[in-house]
Amino acid sequence: MAQMKTKHIYLVFFTTLSLAYFIAISSLEINDFWKSEMILILLQLLGISYFTYGRWNRL
């Protein structure tokens, strides 16, 4: 049960971090293509780090 709680805490942390990044990128005055690319790259990196951390620590 404690493992599930830890997993959810990390999921909430990464979700909050990605939402904050999304808001920051959305407010920039750059081309829409680059905005979407920067958002997708960060979300992919966060997803990879979340699942890699979970596999190494058996969450």
C-alpha positions as CSV (number, residue, x, y, z in Angstrom):
1,M,0.0,0.0,0.0
2,A,2.9,2.4,0.8
3,Q,4.3,1.7,-2.6
4,M,1.1,2.8,-4.4
5,K,1.0,6.0,-2.3
6,T,4.6,6.8,-3.3
7,K,3.8,6.1,-7.0
8,H,0.9,8.5,-6.9
9,I,2.9,11.2,-5.2
10,Y,5.5,11.0,-7.9
11,L,2.8,11.0,-10.6
12,V,1.2,14.1,-9.0
13,F,4.6,15.8,-8.8
14,F,5.5,15.2,-12.5
15,T,2.0,16.2,-13.6
16,T,2.2,19.5,-11.7
17,L,5.7,20.2,-13.1
18,S,4.5,19.5,-16.6
19,L,1.5,21.8,-16.2
20,A,3.7,24.6,-14.9
21,Y,6.0,24.1,-17.9
22,F,3.0,24.1,-20.3
23,I,1.8,27.4,-18.8
24,A,5.3,29.0,-19.1
25,I,5.8,27.9,-22.7
26,S,2.3,29.0,-23.7
27,S,3.0,32.5,-22.6
28,L,6.1,32.8,-24.8
29,E,6.0,34.8,-28.0
30,I,7.4,32.3,-30.4
31,N,6.2,30.3,-33.4
32,D,3.4,27.9,-32.5
33,F,5.3,24.9,-34.0
34,W,8.3,25.4,-31.7
35,K,5.9,25.9,-28.7
36,S,4.3,22.5,-29.4
37,E,7.7,20.8,-29.9
38,M,9.1,22.2,-26.6
39,I,6.0,21.0,-24.8
40,L,6.1,17.5,-26.3
41,I,9.8,17.0,-25.7
42,L,9.4,17.8,-22.0
43,L,6.4,15.6,-21.6
44,Q,8.3,12.7,-23.2
45,L,11.3,13.3,-20.9
46,L,9.1,13.3,-17.8
47,G,7.3,10.2,-18.9
48,I,10.6,8.4,-19.5
49,S,12.0,9.5,-16.2
50,Y,8.8,8.4,-14.3
51,F,8.7,4.9,-15.8
52,T,12.5,4.4,-15.5
53,Y,12.5,5.5,-11.9
54,G,9.5,3.2,-11.2
55,R,11.3,0.2,-12.9
56,W,14.6,0.8,-10.9
57,N,12.8,1.2,-7.6
58,R,10.0,-1.3,-8.3
59,L,7.1,1.1,-7.7
